[in-house]
Amino acid sequence: MKRKKEIEYIPSNERYDIVHDGSELNQKGEAFTPGDDAGTVVVHHVVTALLIGACLAIGTWTYLTYKSTSFFAPVADGSDKSLQPYMIKAQSDRLHKAIQVYYKINAKYPASLDDVVAEKILEPSDPYYPPNSEFRYRKLASSYSLEVITIVNSSTKKKRSKK
């Protein structure tokens, strides 16, 4: 008949309590030898190292790819002609909205875009943005018209927009 080992419990504030025979008591109070779940710890550390490596690799690639790209460089010099129609459309929408805001505040359409600028709804440069274009505003009886004049190869091209 085998004799059971007597295990003496030593109080401890740690997660596992150490007993005299070199084993530990787990949270259920069962004795086990340290290192029983060492494989789990190794897998955890390997996965953590791989995730850190992946983050560093992606960060390095992103830095090297985009370090010479200036995302906030203004296109205001008009060098990218392919964006010009989109910039004009966006600015036209902005001016129409600013005129509508002026109308809501004052219950009348402005006499000119300078009135909208005076109300601080627009910046003074807005009627002249994007480069090589100018917005001209005209008050009508019960509405307004806004036309954009675009300079293309020293000739003037007009587009009208009525509201």
N, C-alpha and C positions, 0 to 999 in steps of 0.2 A: 504494500500500500504506500502510495506516494504521500509525502507530507506537504501540505500547502505552505507556501511562503507567507510569513506574516509581514504585512505591510503596515508600517507606521505612518500616519498622516502628520505632515508638518504644515502648519498654517502659513499661507503666503498671500501676498496681495497681487500676485501675477496671475495670468490667465490659467496657467497649468501649475499644479502643486507638485513639488518634488517630494519623492518618497525615498527611503533609505536604500532601497535596492537598485537605484539608478533609473528606474522607470518613472513615469509621470502619471498623474491622474488627469484624465481629460475632463471636460465639463460634465460628463455623466458620472464621473467618479470611478471610471474604469482605468486600470493601469495599462500603460502602453510604453514602448521603447521609443525614445526620440529618433526622428528620422523616418518614421513610418510613412509620413506624407511628404517627404522631401521632394518627390517627383512633381508634385503639384506646385511647389514653390519654384522649382526650376522652370517649369512651363510658364508660370506667371512672369518670371523675370525675362525669359526669352521673348514672350509676346510683347512685354513692355518695351524691351530694347528694339524690337522690330518696328513698333509704332513710332517710337522716337526717331528711328532712322528714316522711316518713310516721311515723317513731317520735315525733317532736315533736308531730305532729298527734294521734296516738293518746294520747300522754301528756297533752296539754292537754285533750282531750275527757274522758278518764278523771278527771282532777283536777276539772274543772268539774262533771261529773256526780255524783261521789261526795264532794265536799268537805263537804257538809252532812250526809252519812250517817254515823252512828256505828255501826259494825259490832259494837263491843264493849260497847255500852250494855246493861246488864242488863235483862232482862224481869222482874226479881224483884218489881216493883211490882204485877204481875198485871194490867197495863193491857191486854194483848193476850189476850183470853179465848179466841181461836181456838187459841192454842198450849197452853192449859192441859192438855188431855187428853194431848198428846204429852210435855209436861214431866212429868206424873204417871207416864206409862208409863216414861219414861227413868229417873226417880228410883226407881220401883218395881224396875226391872231392876237398878239400882245397889245397892239395899238387899238384894235377893235374893243378888247376887254377894258382897256384903260378909258376909252371914250364912254363905254357903258357905265363904268364906275363913276365917272364925272357926271353923267346924266342922272344916275341914282342919287348922287349927293346934291346936285344943284337943280334938278328937275328941268334941265334944258341941255341941249347939246352945246359943246364949246364953240366959240367963234373961230378958234384956231387951235392947233396942237400946242401952241405956247400957253394957252389957258390950262391945258392938262398938265403941262410941265410946271406951271406956277402953283398948281394945287399939290405938287410933289407926288403925283401919281406916276409920272414918267420922268426919266432922266433927260437932261437937255440933248444928249446925243442919240436918243432913241429914234427920232424921225429920220436920222441919217445912217442908221445901221441896218443891214450890213454894208460894208464898203462898196462903192460903185453903185449905190442905190439911194433913193430919197423918197420918202413918203409925203404925199401932198394931200392935205385934208381940205374939204369944202363943206360948209354947212348948207343944207338944203332946207326947204320949208319945214318938213316934219321929220327929217332924217339927215343923213350926211353921206358923203362919198369920200373914199380913201383910195388914192391911186399911188402906185409905186412906179418910180421912174428908174430904170436900170440902164446904166451906161455900158454898152457893149461895143468895143472897137471904135471908140470915139463917136458912135451914133447913139441916139436916144431911142429907147424902146419903152413904150408905156403899157402898163397893165392896169385895168380899172377894177375896182371893187366897190360896190354900192351896198349900203345897209339901209 
